[in-house]
Amino acid sequence: MPTWRLDYTPSSKQRVFHAMRVRQIMYGGAAGGGKSHALRQDGIIACLENPGLQAYLFRRTYGELKDNHLIPIQNMGIPLEVAIWKETDRKLIFHNGAFLQFCFAEDLADIHKYQGAEMHLLLIDEAALFLPDQLKFLRTRVRLGGWRPQAQFADMFPRIGIGSNPGGPSHSFLRAVFLEQAPPMHVFRDKTTKTKKSEGWTSIYIPARMDDNPYLDVEGYEGTFTALSPERAKALRDGDWDVVAGAALSMLDRQTHQIRAFTPPRHWTHIMAIDWGTAKPFSVGWYVISEGATLTGKGRWPDAYLPPGAIIRFNEWYGWNGEADMGSRRSSSMVAEGILDMEERLGLPPIDIRVGDPQMWASQDGPSPQQNMRSATGGRFLLRQGRRDRKANYTTMVERLMGEYQNADEPRQPGFFITENCANFWRTIPGLTLDELEPDKGPATRHQEDHVYDEACFALSLYAKATTKDQRQLEQDLEFMEEVTGGGGRDPYAVRKRGGS
């Protein structure tokens, strides 16, 4: 067999990517960091070193796969004695029985073509552009079966290699797996893959920068981003995973809207909102309406002024199993009882208003979820129906976050604040992206973990401009109670006056 040398000189970051002895690795961040090239070369190197290896490299669309991988692989000039290119299968078959197959999965159903595949090495280029369900399914195909790697590589397989820029349908999923569990360049155990027999796959995130690529004209390439939106440009130029291209709530800012955890005054109006789910997560949030106060600073937190009428989300309960967008499957009765127990533990006063997902009024061969909740709690858990107008809800959310000008010389005062302990609010909402077909309706309704967003919209949309309840609002509440109770009895949502219990 003729001598053949792989014409590839990796950068320092690419060398780290190839050398890391972990089950799962993401090389991501700024555009132009050499991620696609590193993935393709990693597949070739792994096949040359491991006879019988089955490697798969995915890109979302065929056009992207062709331009970024199929054309370059055919231009490499690999001798036939080393590997044979099978055009019809898009597969590079090596002399030692290993192969590298190039795949695409444009639609959700496309991944099911690989139902029976045994992937010893899975490489996914621009993974954030895939749907979360596609990535989750492909991860289940990564296994050894009866194959075993060379002894010196036993701790590296089966293996997943990912390259991606920020932004796209799976932005939040990748961020949760690779950025929220450990700092960059630190090996960690991925808790989303934890089982009774394993603490989770060893994983690492390697951040990529433009200047990591020695062949890139960084100054000229960076200038091409000036025509993009500021969010998209920052994500691609700086590799900033906190910036979401096409973010539905780009005005949401931790420095502006996040405040320290605190116990609100008991006389402030208290609201509870719920977005229902069983197979998908449910989201419960507790809110208060400020009467105007300064929240004194503590530790790293500065003083924060909460203007009159501002709504504060101060606590939450997220019904998931610890895996993104997977519900806890609790019954509606269990959830209602759990909410009341939590309110008692928190020492909250009687809740003034409870608002719920309109789907909770749907009945399928039995009582609806809201009926079950009321029955399980002896009538103590009463909901009013939330607003399901996507456009109106999105407008309300944006207006609340943007706030109002008090006068021309002062900055806006936000009308919505969220405490630091609302972890799932801050985990899921910043990554929501706009509906591409109907952007004025806010976040797209499919393939996003939007349960906290919906629940927050129910709370914020109770009033066009929420204030502490006046006499007119009290009369409306009493009319509502008359309707749901059939008349008679004490109003459990009686408005507390200042200083009341």
C-alpha positions as CSV (number, residue, x, y, z in Angstrom):
1,M,0.0,0.0,0.0
2,P,1.4,3.4,-0.9
3,T,2.5,5.9,1.7
4,W,-0.2,8.5,2.3
5,R,-0.1,11.4,4.7
6,L,-3.2,13.2,5.9
7,D,-2.7,16.8,4.9
8,Y,-4.0,18.4,8.1
9,T,-2.3,20.7,10.6
10,P,-4.7,21.3,13.5
11,S,-4.8,24.5,15.5
12,S,-4.3,24.4,19.2
13,K,-8.0,24.2,19.9
14,Q,-8.5,21.6,17.3
15,R,-5.7,19.5,18.9
16,V,-7.6,19.7,22.2
17,F,-10.8,18.6,20.4
18,H,-9.1,15.5,18.9
19,A,-7.1,14.6,22.1
20,M,-9.8,14.8,24.8
21,R,-10.6,11.4,26.3
22,V,-14.3,12.0,26.9
23,R,-17.6,10.5,25.7
24,Q,-19.2,13.8,24.6
25,I,-17.5,17.0,23.4
26,M,-18.7,20.3,21.9
27,Y,-16.4,22.6,20.0
28,G,-18.4,25.7,19.7
29,G,-18.8,29.5,19.7
30,A,-17.7,32.0,17.1
31,A,-18.1,31.5,13.4
32,G,-14.8,30.7,11.6
33,G,-13.2,28.8,14.4
34,G,-12.6,25.7,12.2
35,K,-15.3,23.5,13.7
36,S,-16.6,21.8,10.5
37,H,-13.0,21.0,9.4
38,A,-12.2,19.6,12.8
39,L,-15.2,17.3,12.8
40,R,-14.6,15.9,9.4
41,Q,-10.9,15.3,10.1
42,D,-11.8,13.7,13.5
43,G,-13.9,11.2,11.7
44,I,-11.2,10.3,9.2
45,I,-8.5,10.0,12.0
46,A,-10.8,7.8,14.1
47,C,-11.5,5.5,11.1
48,L,-7.8,5.2,10.3
49,E,-6.9,4.3,13.9
50,N,-9.8,1.9,14.6
51,P,-10.6,-1.0,12.3
52,G,-14.3,-1.6,11.9
53,L,-15.3,1.8,13.4
54,Q,-18.8,3.1,12.3
55,A,-18.7,6.9,12.1
56,Y,-21.6,9.2,11.1
57,L,-21.3,12.9,10.3
58,F,-24.6,14.9,10.2
59,R,-25.5,18.3,8.9
60,R,-29.1,19.6,8.9
61,T,-29.6,20.0,5.1
62,Y,-28.2,18.3,2.1
63,G,-27.0,21.6,0.6
64,E,-25.0,22.4,3.7
65,L,-23.7,18.9,3.8
66,K,-22.6,19.1,0.2
67,D,-20.8,22.5,0.5
68,N,-19.2,21.9,3.8
69,H,-18.2,18.2,3.7
70,L,-19.0,16.2,0.5
71,I,-17.1,18.5,-1.9
72,P,-14.1,18.8,0.5
73,I,-13.9,15.1,1.2
74,Q,-13.8,14.3,-2.6
75,N,-11.1,16.9,-3.1
76,M,-8.8,15.4,-0.5
77,G,-7.3,12.9,-3.0
78,I,-7.4,9.9,-0.7
79,P,-5.9,6.9,-2.5
80,L,-8.1,4.0,-3.3
81,E,-5.8,1.7,-1.3
82,V,-6.7,3.8,1.8
83,A,-10.4,4.3,1.3
84,I,-13.1,4.1,-1.4
85,W,-15.7,6.8,-1.9
86,K,-19.3,5.4,-2.4
87,E,-21.2,8.3,-4.0
88,T,-24.6,6.7,-3.8
89,D,-24.3,6.1,-0.1
90,R,-22.3,9.2,0.7
91,K,-19.9,6.9,2.5
92,L,-16.1,6.7,2.8
93,I,-15.1,3.1,3.3
94,F,-11.6,2.5,4.6
95,H,-9.3,-0.5,3.9
96,N,-9.6,-1.7,7.5
97,G,-13.4,-2.0,7.4
98,A,-14.1,1.3,9.1
99,F,-16.4,3.8,7.4
100,L,-17.4,7.5,7.7
101,Q,-21.0,8.1,6.4
102,F,-22.2,11.6,5.6
103,C,-25.9,12.3,6.5
104,F,-28.5,15.0,6.7
105,A,-31.8,15.3,8.6
106,E,-33.7,18.3,7.3
107,D,-37.1,17.2,8.7
108,L,-37.9,15.7,12.1
109,A,-38.8,12.3,10.5
110,D,-35.5,12.0,8.6
111,I,-33.7,10.8,11.7
112,H,-35.9,7.6,11.8
113,K,-33.9,6.3,8.8
114,Y,-31.2,5.7,11.4
115,Q,-33.4,3.7,13.8
116,G,-31.3,0.6,13.6
117,A,-27.9,2.3,13.2
118,E,-25.1,1.5,15.5
119,M,-23.0,4.6,15.8
120,H,-19.6,4.2,17.4
121,L,-18.8,7.8,16.6
122,L,-21.4,10.5,16.0
123,L,-20.4,13.9,14.7
124,I,-22.9,16.7,14.4
125,D,-22.0,19.9,12.5
126,E,-23.9,23.1,13.5
127,A,-25.9,21.1,16.0
128,A,-27.9,24.2,17.2
129,L,-29.6,24.2,13.8
130,F,-31.1,20.8,14.5
131,L,-34.3,20.2,16.4
132,P,-33.9,19.2,20.0
133,D,-35.8,16.0,19.4
134,Q,-33.5,15.1,16.6
135,L,-30.4,15.5,18.8
136,K,-32.0,13.5,21.6
137,F,-32.9,10.7,19.2
138,L,-29.4,10.6,17.6
139,R,-27.8,10.3,21.0
140,T,-29.7,7.0,21.6
141,R,-28.0,5.5,18.5
142,V,-24.5,6.0,20.0
143,R,-23.4,2.5,21.2
144,L,-20.7,-0.1,20.7
145,G,-22.7,-3.2,20.1
146,G,-20.2,-6.0,19.5
147,W,-17.4,-3.7,18.3
148,R,-14.5,-2.7,20.4
149,P,-12.0,0.1,19.8
150,Q,-8.2,-0.3,19.9
151,A,-7.1,-0.6,23.5
152,Q,-5.4,2.8,23.7
153,F,-8.8,4.4,22.6
154,A,-11.1,2.4,24.9
155,D,-12.0,5.4,27.0
156,M,-13.0,7.5,24.0
157,F,-15.8,5.4,22.5
158,P,-18.6,5.4,21.9
159,R,-18.2,9.1,21.4
160,I,-20.2,12.2,20.3
161,G,-18.4,15.2,18.7
162,I,-20.4,18.4,18.2
163,G,-19.6,21.6,16.5
164,S,-21.9,24.6,16.7
165,N,-22.4,28.3,16.8
166,P,-24.9,29.9,19.2
167,G,-28.5,30.4,17.9
168,G,-31.0,27.9,16.5
169,P,-33.7,25.5,17.7
170,S,-31.3,23.6,19.9
171,H,-29.5,26.6,21.3
172,S,-31.1,26.1,24.8
173,F,-30.6,22.4,24.8
174,L,-26.9,22.6,24.0
175,R,-26.4,25.5,26.4
176,A,-28.0,23.4,29.2
177,V,-25.9,20.4,28.5
178,F,-22.5,22.0,27.8
179,L,-22.4,25.4,29.4
180,E,-24.6,25.4,32.5
181,Q,-23.1,22.3,34.1
182,A,-19.4,23.3,34.2
183,P,-17.1,26.1,33.0
184,P,-15.5,25.8,29.5
185,M,-12.5,23.5,29.2
186,H,-13.5,21.6,32.4
187,V,-14.4,17.9,32.2
188,F,-17.7,17.1,33.8
189,R,-20.3,14.4,34.1
190,D,-23.4,15.2,32.1
191,K,-26.4,14.7,34.5
192,T,-28.8,14.4,31.5
193,T,-27.2,11.0,30.8
194,K,-27.0,9.8,34.3
195,T,-28.3,6.2,35.1
196,K,-28.2,3.8,38.0
197,K,-25.0,2.4,36.6
198,S,-23.3,5.6,35.5
199,E,-22.8,9.1,36.8
200,G,-23.3,10.4,33.3
201,W,-21.1,10.7,30.2
202,T,-17.8,12.5,30.6
203,S,-18.1,15.7,28.7
204,I,-16.4,19.0,27.9
205,Y,-17.1,22.3,26.1
206,I,-14.2,23.8,24.1
207,P,-15.0,27.5,23.1
208,A,-14.0,28.5,19.6
209,R,-12.8,32.0,18.5
210,M,-12.2,33.4,15.1
211,D,-8.5,33.8,15.8
212,D,-8.2,30.0,16.6
213,N,-8.3,29.4,12.8
214,P,-4.8,30.3,11.4
215,Y,-6.2,30.2,7.8
216,L,-8.9,32.8,8.4
217,D,-8.7,36.5,7.5
218,V,-10.2,37.5,10.9
219,E,-10.3,41.2,10.2
220,G,-12.0,40.9,6.9
221,Y,-14.3,38.0,8.0
222,E,-15.4,39.9,11.1
223,G,-16.5,42.8,9.0
224,T,-19.0,40.7,7.2
225,F,-21.2,40.6,10.3
226,T,-22.1,44.3,10.3
227,A,-25.2,43.7,8.2
228,L,-26.7,41.3,10.7
229,S,-28.9,42.1,13.7
230,P,-26.8,43.1,16.7
231,E,-27.8,39.8,18.5
232,R,-26.9,37.6,15.6
233,A,-23.7,39.4,15.0
234,K,-22.6,39.1,18.6
235,A,-23.5,35.4,18.8
236,L,-21.5,34.6,15.6
237,R,-18.6,37.1,16.1
238,D,-18.0,36.5,19.8
239,G,-19.5,33.0,20.3
240,D,-21.7,34.4,23.1
241,W,-24.2,31.7,24.1
242,D,-26.0,34.2,26.3
243,V,-27.0,36.1,23.1
244,V,-29.7,34.4,21.1
245,A,-30.1,35.2,17.5
246,G,-33.8,35.9,16.8
247,A,-34.5,36.0,20.6
248,A,-38.1,36.6,21.3
249,L,-37.2,38.6,24.5
250,S,-33.9,40.3,23.6
251,M,-34.9,43.1,26.0
252,L,-34.7,40.7,29.0
253,D,-31.5,41.6,30.8
254,R,-30.3,40.0,34.1
255,Q,-28.7,43.3,35.2
256,T,-32.1,45.1,34.7
257,H,-34.7,42.5,35.5
258,Q,-33.1,40.1,38.0
259,I,-33.2,40.9,41.7
260,R,-32.3,39.0,44.8
261,A,-34.6,36.6,46.4
262,F,-36.8,38.1,49.1
263,T,-40.1,37.6,51.0
264,P,-42.6,40.1,49.7
265,P,-44.8,42.2,52.1
266,R,-47.9,40.2,53.0
267,H,-50.3,43.1,52.1
268,W,-49.1,43.2,48.5
269,T,-51.5,41.5,46.0
270,H,-50.3,37.9,45.5
271,I,-50.9,36.0,42.3
272,M,-50.3,32.4,41.4
273,A,-50.2,31.2,37.7
274,I,-49.9,27.8,36.2
275,D,-49.2,26.4,32.8
276,W,-50.4,22.7,32.8
277,G,-48.5,19.7,31.6
278,T,-48.0,16.0,32.5
279,A,-45.8,14.4,29.8
280,K,-44.4,18.0,29.3
281,P,-43.5,20.1,32.3
282,F,-46.0,22.1,34.2
283,S,-44.9,25.5,35.5
284,V,-46.2,27.3,38.6
285,G,-45.1,30.9,39.4
286,W,-45.9,33.1,42.4
287,Y,-46.1,36.9,41.8
288,V,-46.7,40.1,43.8
289,I,-47.7,43.5,42.7
290,S,-45.5,46.2,44.1
291,E,-46.9,49.2,45.9
292,G,-43.6,51.0,45.4
293,A,-40.5,50.1,47.5
294,T,-36.8,49.9,47.4
295,L,-35.4,46.4,47.8
296,T,-32.2,46.9,49.9
297,G,-29.1,45.4,48.6
298,K,-27.4,42.3,50.1
299,G,-24.1,40.8,49.2
300,R,-23.5,41.2,45.5
301,W,-27.0,42.7,45.0
302,P,-27.4,46.4,44.8
303,D,-30.5,48.3,45.9
304,A,-33.4,47.8,43.4
305,Y,-36.4,50.1,43.1
306,L,-39.7,48.3,42.5
307,P,-42.1,51.0,41.2
308,P,-45.8,51.0,42.0
309,G,-47.6,48.5,39.7
310,A,-44.5,46.5,38.9
311,I,-45.0,42.7,39.0
312,I,-42.4,40.5,40.6
313,R,-42.1,36.8,40.1
314,F,-40.6,35.7,43.4
315,N,-40.9,31.9,43.4
316,E,-41.5,28.9,41.2
317,W,-42.2,25.2,41.0
318,Y,-41.3,23.5,37.7
319,G,-42.7,20.0,37.2
320,W,-40.0,18.3,35.2
321,N,-37.9,15.1,35.6
322,G,-34.6,17.0,35.3
323,E,-34.3,16.6,31.6
324,A,-35.2,19.5,29.3
325,D,-38.8,19.6,28.3
326,M,-39.7,16.3,30.0
327,G,-42.6,16.4,32.5
328,S,-42.8,14.8,35.9
329,R,-46.2,13.1,35.1
330,R,-47.8,14.2,38.3
331,S,-51.6,14.2,38.4
332,S,-53.5,17.4,38.6
333,S,-54.7,16.5,42.1
334,M,-51.2,15.9,43.3
335,V,-50.1,19.2,41.9
336,A,-52.9,21.2,43.5
337,E,-52.1,19.7,46.9
338,G,-48.4,20.3,46.3
339,I,-49.0,24.0,45.5
340,L,-51.0,24.5,48.7
341,D,-48.3,22.7,50.8
342,M,-45.6,24.8,49.2
343,E,-47.5,28.0,50.0
344,E,-47.8,27.0,53.6
345,R,-44.1,26.2,53.9
346,L,-43.3,29.5,52.3
347,G,-45.5,31.3,54.8
348,L,-47.5,33.0,52.1
349,P,-50.8,34.8,52.8
350,P,-54.0,33.7,51.1
351,I,-53.4,34.0,47.3
352,D,-55.6,36.8,45.8
353,I,-55.8,35.4,42.3
354,R,-55.0,32.1,40.7
355,V,-54.9,32.0,37.0
356,G,-54.4,28.9,34.8
357,D,-53.8,27.5,31.4
358,P,-57.1,27.4,29.4
359,Q,-56.4,23.8,28.5
360,M,-57.0,22.9,32.1
361,W,-60.7,23.4,31.4
362,A,-60.7,20.7,28.7
363,S,-62.4,17.5,29.7
364,Q,-61.6,14.1,28.1
365,D,-63.9,11.4,29.4
366,G,-63.9,12.7,33.0
367,P,-63.3,15.8,35.1
368,S,-61.0,18.5,33.7
369,P,-57.7,19.2,35.5
370,Q,-59.0,22.3,37.1
371,Q,-62.0,20.4,38.4
372,N,-59.7,17.7,39.9
373,M,-57.7,20.4,41.5
374,R,-60.7,22.0,43.1
375,S,-62.1,18.7,44.3
376,A,-58.8,17.5,45.7
377,T,-58.4,20.6,47.8
378,G,-62.0,20.8,49.1
379,G,-62.7,23.8,47.0
380,R,-59.7,25.8,48.2
381,F,-58.0,25.8,44.8
382,L,-60.0,28.0,42.4
383,L,-58.6,29.2,39.0
384,R,-59.7,31.8,36.6
385,Q,-58.9,31.1,33.0
386,G,-55.8,32.7,31.5
387,R,-55.6,34.6,28.2
388,R,-54.6,32.5,25.2
389,D,-54.1,35.3,22.7
390,R,-50.4,34.8,21.7
391,K,-50.0,38.3,20.1
392,A,-51.6,40.1,23.0
393,N,-49.6,38.1,25.6
394,Y,-46.4,38.8,23.8
395,T,-47.1,42.5,23.6
396,T,-47.9,42.6,27.3
397,M,-44.6,40.7,28.2
398,V,-42.5,43.0,26.0
399,E,-44.2,46.2,27.4
400,R,-43.6,44.9,31.0
401,L,-40.0,44.2,30.4
402,M,-39.4,47.5,28.5
403,G,-41.2,49.5,31.2
404,E,-42.1,53.2,31.0
405,Y,-40.3,56.6,31.0
406,Q,-41.0,58.6,34.1
407,N,-39.6,61.6,32.4
408,A,-37.3,62.3,29.4
409,D,-34.2,62.6,31.5
410,E,-34.4,59.2,33.2
411,P,-34.2,55.7,31.9
412,R,-37.2,53.4,31.6
413,Q,-38.5,51.7,34.7
414,P,-39.2,48.1,34.1
415,G,-42.6,46.8,35.0
416,F,-41.5,43.2,35.5
417,F,-38.8,41.7,37.8
418,I,-37.7,38.1,38.4
419,T,-35.8,36.9,41.4
420,E,-32.6,35.0,41.1
421,N,-34.1,31.8,42.6
422,C,-36.5,31.4,39.7
423,A,-33.9,29.1,38.1
424,N,-36.1,27.7,35.4
425,F,-37.3,31.1,34.3
426,W,-33.7,32.1,33.7
427,R,-32.9,28.7,32.1
428,T,-35.6,28.6,29.5
429,I,-36.9,32.1,28.7
430,P,-33.7,33.9,27.4
431,G,-33.3,31.2,24.7
432,L,-36.8,31.4,23.2
433,T,-36.8,32.4,19.6
434,L,-39.4,34.2,17.5
435,D,-41.9,32.5,15.3
436,E,-40.4,33.0,11.9
437,L,-43.7,33.0,10.1
438,E,-45.6,35.2,12.7
439,P,-42.9,37.1,14.7
440,D,-45.5,39.5,16.2
441,K,-46.9,36.5,18.1
442,G,-43.7,36.0,20.0
443,P,-42.0,32.6,20.6
444,A,-42.6,29.8,18.2
445,T,-44.9,27.2,19.8
446,R,-43.1,24.1,18.6
447,H,-39.8,22.6,19.7
448,Q,-39.2,25.1,22.5
449,E,-39.4,24.8,26.2
450,D,-41.9,27.6,26.6
451,H,-43.9,26.5,29.7
452,V,-42.5,29.2,32.1
453,Y,-43.1,31.8,29.4
454,D,-46.8,30.8,29.0
455,E,-47.3,30.8,32.7
456,A,-45.7,34.2,33.1
457,C,-48.0,35.6,30.3
458,F,-51.1,34.3,32.2
459,A,-50.0,36.3,35.2
460,L,-48.9,39.5,33.4
461,S,-52.1,39.5,31.3
462,L,-54.5,39.6,34.2
463,Y,-54.7,43.4,33.8
464,A,-53.7,45.7,31.0
465,K,-51.7,47.6,33.6
466,A,-51.6,45.7,36.9
467,T,-51.9,47.7,40.1
468,T,-52.9,46.8,43.6
469,K,-56.6,46.0,43.6
470,D,-58.9,49.0,43.9
471,Q,-62.6,48.9,44.7
472,R,-63.6,48.3,41.0
473,Q,-61.3,45.3,40.8
474,L,-62.7,44.0,44.0
475,E,-66.2,44.1,42.6
476,Q,-65.0,42.3,39.5
477,D,-63.5,39.6,41.6
478,L,-66.7,39.2,43.6
479,E,-68.7,38.8,40.4
480,F,-66.2,36.1,39.3
481,M,-66.5,34.3,42.7
482,E,-70.3,34.6,42.4
483,E,-70.1,32.8,39.1
484,V,-67.8,30.0,40.1
485,T,-69.4,29.3,43.5
486,G,-73.0,29.8,42.6
487,G,-73.4,32.5,45.2
488,G,-73.0,32.5,49.0
489,G,-70.0,31.8,51.1
490,R,-67.0,33.9,52.0
491,D,-64.8,35.2,49.2
492,P,-61.5,33.3,49.6
493,Y,-59.8,36.0,47.5
494,A,-60.9,38.9,49.6
495,V,-58.5,41.8,49.1
496,R,-56.2,42.5,51.9
497,K,-55.9,46.1,52.9
498,R,-52.5,47.6,53.7
499,G,-51.2,46.0,56.9
500,G,-53.9,43.3,56.8
501,S,-53.3,39.6,57.2
